[in-house]
Amino acid sequence: MSATEHTGADNGTIRFLLDDNVHEVTDVAPTTTVLNYLREYLQRTGTKEGCAEGDCGACTVVVAEPDTQGVRFRSINSCIQFLPTLNGKALYTVESLKKISNGGLHPVQQAMVDCHGSQCGFCTPGFVMSLFALYRNSAAPTRDEIDDALSGNLCRCTGYQPIIRAARRMYDYGQDLVDEAELGRRLDKIRPGESLELSVENSSRVEVRDRYFAPAGLSELADLLVRHPGATILAGGTDIGLWFTKEYRDLPVIIYIGQVGDLDYIDETADRLEIGAAVSLTDAFAVLDKYYPDLFEIMRRFASPPIRNAGTLCGNIANGSPIGDTMPALISLGAVLVLRRGSQVRELPLDEFYPGYRETALQESEFVQAVQVPLRRGAGVHFRSYKIAKRYDQDISAVCGAYYLRLESGVVADARICYGGMAAVPQRARQCEDSLRGRHWDQATVEAAIKAMVEDYQPLTDMRATSGYRRRVAGNLLKRFYLETTGVETSVWAQHG
C-alpha cells in the first residue's frame, strides 16, 4: 500500500488488461504506485523495489496500448507510475510471461538462463522485462539498441556481457503467444471513452478526500483546472512520482492528461514541429531526430527508455529544472510554448518561460498545451547540443550546452546559445551571442565569445561540479562546436592557444 492508508468509496473504476483478463480496481488511493499494487495487493513479488525513483530498473514492467501502428509495448518504472494511469492499457509483469509461453519459460527468460545472465537475481526480473519490451519491438537489434534498452537497469554482480548475450540469443527460441491483433481488439473494448474520476478518503486528513481526474477532452481538462487551480497536473509521473515516494507530499487533487487525445499529437509542417503535451519523450525524440540528428547525444542520454517512455517533452519543460536537458536545445532553436487557460490560448517563447529557480510564467489554472519547434535549415545553418555528466547513462548534467548558428559568407548572421547547469534556470548566453554576431566565424571570434560568456553566468559549486569547472567546460564546448562546424584540427587550436 502507499505511505498513507486510504479508506472509503470511489466513483470510478480503473480497468486494464492483466494476463489477458480485464482487471478492475476500485477504492484505491490515486497515488498508489503500480509497484505497491502488484506486490501488496496482488502478491506479484517478482517486481522488485530498489531505488523507488526510477533509476535502478528492478521494478520494470511493460505496458501495451494501441497506437497508429497497432499495439506498442513499452517498459516503464512501476515504482513511480500511479496505478490509475493504467486505465485502458495492458500490463505485463514478469509473472505474465509464463502465460504467454505455454506455461514454460519465455524466450527472454530461457536466454537469460542459458547465458548465465543472473547471479543474486534481485535485478533479474527488471532486466527480463526490459528485454521483453525489446523482444516485442525489434527482430534484430544492434548492440547500441541493446545497450540503450538495458540502460535503465542496474546490476552489481552478474556483469552486463551475459545479459547482452541473452539479448542476442532470445530470438533463437521462437515466438511467444502474444497475438497483437487480438490484443488490440481487447484494448479497444476497454479504451476509456469517458473521463475517469476517483475520490477516496484519506484517513490521515480527517474529512478530506484525495481526488483524481482523467479527462477525455481538452476543454474538459481546461475547465477542471479552472475549478481546481491548485491541482497537480500529471503526465508521465517521472518527477511527480518522486514527490510521493521520496518527499511524501500530499497530492489532494491530481489531473492526469494522458487520456486527452487532443494532446497526444505531433503536427509537422514545412517550417515547424508542434508537439502536444501528452506526447512521450520517446515519440517526441523520434520526430526531432528526423530534423535534428545532432540532438542524438542528448536524446540517447536523457535518463533511460522506461523514463522516456513515460515522461513527456512538455512535462520536462513545465517541470522547470535548472538542468532539464531538453530546454537548452529547444531554447537555442527558438521554441515557442502554446499555453492555455480555460478557452484562452497564448504563445510564449520558451526563453521567457522561466523567471526564476523552479518558477514558470504559467498563470493560475494555465497549462502547457504544446511546444512549437522551428525547423531551422538551409545553407550555413549549424546546430549542436552536448551533455557533460559524470556517467554516460542515467545521470544529471553538470553542464548541458546547445548552439544554433547561421553563417552568411563565413560571417555570423545569427547565434543562439543556451546552457543548463550554469544558472538557476536554462539561460541564453546573450553577451556571448552578441560578441559573435557580425564577426567572421574563426578562432579569434570564438575566444572573444568565451571571454564574453563570463558576463552571462555565475555558476554555483555543488556535488556535480565546481563553478570554475563549469565555466571551463562551457567555453570548451563552444570550442568543440567551432571545431565540428569548421573541420579545424584540434591540434591546430592547441598550438593557437
C-alpha positions in Angstrom: 0.0 0.0 0.0 1.1 3.6 -0.2 2.6 5.5 2.7 -0.8 6.8 3.7 -3.7 4.4 4.3 -6.9 5.3 2.4 -10.5 4.1 3.1 -13.9 4.8 1.6 -15.7 4.6 -1.7 -14.9 5.8 -5.1 -16.9 7.0 -8.1 -14.7 5.5 -10.8 -13.2 2.1 -11.8 -9.8 1.6 -13.2 -9.8 -1.1 -15.9 -6.7 -2.6 -17.6 -5.7 -6.0 -19.0 -3.6 -8.3 -16.9 -2.7 -11.7 -18.3 -5.3 -11.2 -21.0 -8.1 -10.6 -18.5 -9.9 -7.4 -17.7 -8.7 -6.3 -14.2 -10.9 -3.8 -12.3 -9.7 -1.7 -9.4 -11.8 0.4 -7.1 -11.3 2.0 -3.7 -7.6 2.7 -4.1 -5.6 5.8 -3.4 -4.8 7.7 -6.6 -1.1 7.8 -5.6 -0.9 4.1 -5.2 2.1 3.1 -7.3 1.9 0.2 -9.8 4.7 -1.4 -7.8 3.0 -1.3 -4.5 -0.3 -2.6 -6.0 1.5 -5.5 -7.6 3.4 -6.5 -4.5 0.9 -5.7 -1.7 -2.5 -6.3 -3.4 -1.8 -9.0 -6.0 1.3 -10.6 -4.3 3.2 -10.4 -7.6 6.5 -10.1 -5.8 8.6 -10.7 -8.9 8.6 -6.9 -9.5 11.2 -5.5 -7.0 11.6 -2.2 -5.2 15.2 -0.9 -5.4 15.6 2.8 -5.6 11.9 3.8 -5.7 12.8 6.7 -8.0 13.1 5.2 -11.5 16.9 4.7 -11.6 17.7 1.1 -10.9 15.1 -0.7 -13.1 14.4 -3.5 -10.6 10.7 -2.5 -10.8 10.5 -2.6 -14.6 7.2 -3.7 -16.1 5.8 -3.4 -19.7 2.7 -1.5 -20.7 0.9 -2.1 -24.0 -1.5 0.3 -25.6 -2.9 0.9 -29.1 -1.1 3.3 -31.5 -1.3 4.1 -35.2 0.8 1.0 -36.0 -1.3 -1.4 -33.9 -0.1 -2.1 -30.4 3.1 -0.7 -28.8 4.9 -2.3 -25.9 7.0 -0.1 -23.7 8.9 -0.6 -20.5 8.2 1.7 -17.6 9.3 2.1 -13.9 6.4 0.8 -11.8 7.8 2.4 -8.7 6.8 5.9 -9.8 3.8 5.1 -12.0 0.5 5.8 -10.4 -2.0 2.9 -10.8 -4.9 4.9 -12.3 -2.7 5.8 -15.3 -3.0 2.1 -16.4 -6.7 2.7 -17.3 -7.3 1.3 -20.8 -3.9 -0.3 -21.1 -2.4 -3.8 -20.8 0.1 -4.6 -18.1 2.8 -7.3 -18.3 4.8 -8.3 -15.3 7.5 -11.0 -15.0 4.8 -13.4 -13.9 2.8 -12.7 -17.1 5.5 -14.2 -19.2 4.6 -17.8 -18.2 1.1 -17.3 -19.5 2.3 -16.2 -23.0 4.9 -19.0 -23.2 2.6 -22.1 -22.8 3.4 -22.3 -19.1 7.2 -22.5 -19.6 10.0 -20.0 -19.8 9.6 -17.1 -22.1 12.4 -16.9 -24.8 13.8 -14.0 -22.9 13.9 -16.0 -19.7 15.4 -19.1 -21.4 18.1 -17.0 -22.9 19.0 -15.5 -19.6 19.3 -19.0 -18.1 21.4 -20.3 -20.9 23.7 -17.3 -21.0 24.1 -17.2 -17.2 22.6 -13.7 -17.0 21.7 -13.8 -13.4 23.6 -14.2 -10.1 21.8 -12.9 -7.0 18.7 -12.4 -9.1 17.3 -9.3 -7.5 17.7 -7.2 -10.6 16.9 -10.0 -13.0 13.1 -9.5 -13.3 13.7 -5.9 -14.3 16.2 -6.9 -16.9 13.9 -9.6 -18.2 11.1 -7.1 -18.7 13.3 -4.6 -20.5 14.4 -7.4 -22.8 10.8 -8.4 -23.3 10.0 -4.9 -24.5 12.9 -5.1 -26.9 11.8 -8.6 -28.0 8.4 -7.2 -28.9 9.7 -4.2 -30.7 12.7 -5.3 -32.6 13.6 -8.5 -34.5 17.3 -7.9 -34.8 18.5 -5.1 -32.5 22.0 -3.7 -32.9 24.5 -3.7 -30.0 23.7 0.0 -29.5 20.0 -0.7 -29.4 20.6 -3.5 -26.8 22.7 -1.2 -24.7 20.1 1.5 -24.8 17.3 -0.9 -23.9 19.3 -2.0 -20.8 20.5 1.4 -19.8 17.7 1.8 -17.2 18.7 -1.4 -15.4 21.5 -1.7 -12.9 23.3 -4.9 -12.0 26.0 -5.1 -9.4 27.1 -8.8 -9.5 26.4 -10.5 -12.8 28.1 -8.1 -15.2 26.4 -7.0 -18.4 28.1 -9.2 -21.0 26.0 -12.3 -20.2 22.8 -10.2 -20.3 23.8 -8.7 -23.6 24.5 -12.2 -25.0 21.0 -13.2 -23.8 19.6 -10.2 -25.6 21.1 -11.5 -28.8 20.1 -15.2 -28.3 16.5 -14.6 -27.1 15.3 -14.6 -30.7 16.6 -18.2 -31.2 13.9 -19.7 -29.1 10.9 -18.9 -31.3 7.9 -16.6 -30.8 5.8 -16.2 -27.7 2.0 -16.4 -27.8 1.1 -12.7 -27.9 -1.4 -12.1 -30.7 -1.1 -8.4 -31.2 -4.2 -8.1 -33.4 -6.4 -9.8 -30.7 -4.7 -7.7 -28.0 -5.6 -4.6 -30.0 -9.2 -5.7 -30.2 -9.3 -6.3 -26.4 -7.8 -3.0 -25.7 -10.3 -1.3 -27.9 -13.1 -2.7 -25.7 -11.7 -1.1 -22.6 -10.3 2.0 -24.1 -11.6 4.9 -22.0 -14.2 6.8 -23.9 -15.2 8.8 -20.9 -13.4 10.6 -18.1 -12.2 8.8 -15.1 -12.8 10.3 -11.6 -11.7 8.8 -8.3 -12.5 10.2 -4.9 -11.1 8.4 -1.9 -11.0 9.3 1.7 -7.5 9.9 3.2 -7.5 8.7 6.7 -4.5 10.8 7.6 -6.5 14.0 7.0 -10.0 14.0 8.6 -12.9 14.5 6.2 -10.5 15.1 3.3 -10.8 13.2 0.0 -8.0 12.6 -2.5 -9.3 13.2 -6.0 -8.0 12.0 -9.3 -9.4 13.2 -12.7 -8.5 11.8 -16.1 -10.5 14.0 -18.5 -11.1 12.7 -22.0 -11.2 16.1 -23.8 -9.1 19.3 -24.0 -12.0 21.6 -23.0 -12.8 19.4 -20.0 -9.2 19.5 -18.9 -9.1 23.3 -19.1 -12.4 23.5 -17.2 -11.1 21.2 -14.5 -8.0 23.3 -14.0 -10.1 26.5 -13.6 -12.2 24.7 -11.0 -9.1 23.3 -9.2 -6.4 25.9 -9.7 -4.1 24.2 -7.2 -4.3 20.7 -8.8 -1.2 18.7 -9.7 -1.0 18.1 -13.5 0.2 14.6 -14.1 1.6 13.5 -17.4 4.3 10.8 -17.2 4.8 11.0 -13.4 8.6 10.6 -13.7 9.1 13.6 -11.4 5.7 13.8 -9.6 6.1 10.1 -8.7 9.1 11.1 -6.6 7.2 13.8 -4.8 5.1 10.9 -3.3 7.7 8.1 -3.0 10.6 10.3 -1.7 9.1 13.5 -0.4 5.9 12.1 0.9 3.9 15.0 -0.3 0.1 15.1 -0.1 -1.4 15.4 -3.6 -5.0 16.0 -2.8 -6.1 16.8 -6.4 -4.4 15.2 -9.4 -5.4 15.8 -13.0 -4.0 13.3 -15.5 -3.6 14.4 -19.1 -2.8 11.0 -20.6 -6.4 10.3 -21.7 -6.7 13.6 -23.6 -6.4 12.5 -27.2 -6.2 16.1 -28.3 -2.9 16.5 -26.6 -1.3 13.3 -28.0 -0.3 14.6 -31.4 2.7 15.7 -33.5 2.0 18.2 -36.3 4.7 18.5 -38.9 4.7 21.5 -41.3 7.3 22.9 -43.6 8.7 25.3 -41.0 8.0 23.8 -37.6 7.0 20.9 -35.4 4.2 21.2 -32.9 4.3 18.5 -30.2 1.3 18.1 -27.8 1.6 17.9 -24.1 0.7 14.2 -23.8 3.4 13.1 -26.3 6.0 10.9 -24.7 9.7 11.8 -24.8 10.3 8.6 -26.8 7.9 9.8 -29.6 9.0 13.4 -29.4 12.6 12.5 -29.7 11.9 10.2 -32.7 10.4 13.1 -34.7 13.1 15.6 -33.5 15.7 13.1 -34.7 14.4 13.3 -38.2 15.1 17.0 -38.4 17.9 17.5 -35.8 20.0 14.3 -35.8 22.7 16.2 -33.9 20.4 16.0 -30.9 21.1 12.3 -30.7 23.6 12.6 -27.8 21.1 14.4 -25.7 18.2 12.2 -26.6 20.2 8.9 -26.0 21.5 10.1 -22.7 18.2 11.5 -21.4 17.5 9.2 -18.5 16.6 5.7 -19.7 13.9 4.1 -22.0 11.4 3.5 -19.1 11.6 7.2 -18.2 11.5 8.4 -21.8 8.5 6.0 -22.4 6.5 7.5 -19.6 7.7 11.1 -19.4 6.6 13.8 -21.8 8.6 16.6 -23.6 6.1 19.3 -22.4 6.3 17.9 -18.9 10.0 18.2 -18.9 9.6 21.8 -19.9 6.9 22.6 -17.4 8.9 21.0 -14.6 11.3 24.0 -14.6 14.5 22.2 -13.8 17.7 24.3 -14.0 19.3 21.4 -15.8 16.5 19.9 -17.9 18.5 18.6 -20.9 15.8 19.3 -23.5 15.4 23.0 -22.6 18.8 24.4 -23.8 18.4 22.7 -27.2 14.8 24.0 -27.6 15.7 27.5 -26.4 18.6 27.7 -28.8 16.2 26.7 -31.6 13.7 29.4 -30.7 11.0 27.1 -29.4 7.6 28.6 -28.5 5.1 27.3 -26.0 1.3 27.2 -26.5 -0.3 27.9 -23.2 -4.0 27.6 -22.3 -6.2 28.7 -19.5 -9.9 27.9 -20.0 -10.7 28.9 -23.6 -7.9 31.4 -23.8 -4.7 30.4 -25.7 -1.5 32.4 -25.9 2.1 31.8 -27.1 5.3 32.4 -25.2 8.9 32.0 -26.3 10.5 29.3 -24.2 13.4 31.6 -23.2 10.8 33.8 -21.4 9.2 30.9 -19.6 11.5 30.7 -16.5 11.5 33.9 -14.4 13.5 32.2 -11.6 14.6 28.9 -10.0 11.8 26.3 -10.3 9.5 29.1 -11.4 7.5 29.4 -14.6 5.4 32.0 -16.3 2.3 29.9 -16.0 -0.7 31.8 -14.7 -3.2 30.3 -12.3 -5.0 27.4 -14.0 -2.9 27.7 -17.1 -1.1 24.7 -18.6 1.3 23.9 -21.4 -0.8 22.7 -24.3 2.1 22.2 -26.8 5.6 23.2 -27.8 6.4 24.5 -31.3 9.9 23.9 -32.5 11.1 25.8 -35.6 12.8 23.9 -38.3 15.9 25.9 -38.9 17.5 24.6 -42.1 19.4 25.8 -45.1 23.0 26.6 -46.1 25.1 28.0 -43.4 22.9 26.7 -40.5 24.6 24.7 -37.8 23.1 23.2 -34.6 24.6 21.0 -31.9 23.9 20.1 -28.3 26.3 18.5 -25.8 25.9 17.0 -22.3 28.6 16.7 -19.7 28.0 14.4 -16.7 29.9 12.0 -14.5 28.2 9.0 -16.1 27.3 8.4 -19.7 23.9 6.8 -18.9 21.3 7.9 -16.4 23.0 11.0 -14.9 22.0 14.6 -14.4 24.1 17.1 -16.4 26.8 19.1 -14.8 26.6 21.3 -17.9 24.4 21.0 -20.9 25.1 23.3 -23.9 23.2 24.0 -27.1 24.3 26.0 -30.1 22.5 27.4 -33.1 24.5 29.3 -35.7 23.7 30.8 -39.1 26.6 31.9 -41.3 26.5 34.1 -44.4 29.8 34.1 -46.3 31.6 33.0 -43.3 30.2 35.8 -41.1 27.9 35.0 -38.1 24.5 36.3 -39.1 22.7 34.9 -36.1 23.6 32.9 -33.0 21.5 31.4 -30.1 23.5 29.7 -27.3 21.9 28.3 -24.2 23.3 26.4 -21.2 21.7 24.3 -18.5 23.5 23.9 -15.2 25.2 27.3 -15.4 22.4 29.4 -13.7 19.2 28.9 -11.7 17.3 28.4 -15.0 18.3 27.3 -18.5 19.6 30.6 -19.8 20.8 32.1 -23.0 24.4 33.4 -23.2 23.4 36.8 -24.6 26.7 38.5 -24.2 28.4 35.6 -25.9 25.9 35.7 -28.7 26.3 39.5 -29.2 30.1 39.1 -29.4 29.7 36.6 -32.2 27.2 38.4 -34.5 28.7 40.2 -37.4 32.1 38.7 -37.0 33.9 36.0 -39.0 33.5 32.5 -37.6 37.1 31.9 -36.7 39.2 31.1 -33.6 39.7 34.7 -32.6 36.0 35.3 -32.6 35.3 32.2 -30.5 38.0 33.1 -28.0 36.4 36.6 -27.6 33.0 34.9 -27.2 34.3 32.7 -24.4 35.6 35.8 -22.6 32.2 37.5 -23.1 30.5 34.5 -21.6 31.9 35.4 -18.2 29.3 38.1 -18.0 26.5 35.7 -18.8 26.8 33.2 -15.9 27.8 33.0 -12.3 27.6 29.2 -11.9 27.4 27.5 -8.5 29.6 24.9 -7.0 27.7 21.8 -6.0 28.1 18.0 -5.8 28.2 17.7 -9.6 30.9 20.3 -10.4 32.6 23.4 -9.2 31.9 26.9 -10.6 35.3 27.0 -12.2 34.9 23.6 -13.9 31.5 24.7 -15.3 33.0 27.9 -16.7 35.9 25.9 -18.3 33.6 23.3 -19.7 31.1 25.8 -21.1 33.9 27.5 -23.0 35.4 24.3 -24.2 32.0 23.1 -25.6 31.8 26.3 -27.7 35.3 25.4 -29.0 34.0 21.9 -29.8 31.1 23.4 -31.7 33.5 25.6 -33.7 35.8 22.7 -34.5 32.9 20.4 -35.6 31.4 23.1 -37.8 34.7 24.1 -39.5 36.7 20.9 -39.6 39.7 22.6 -38.0 42.1 20.1 -36.4 42.1 20.1 -32.6 45.9 20.2 -32.6 45.8 23.5 -34.5 43.7 25.0 -31.8 46.1 23.8 -29.2 49.0 25.4 -31.0 47.0 28.6 -31.3 46.3 29.0 -27.7 
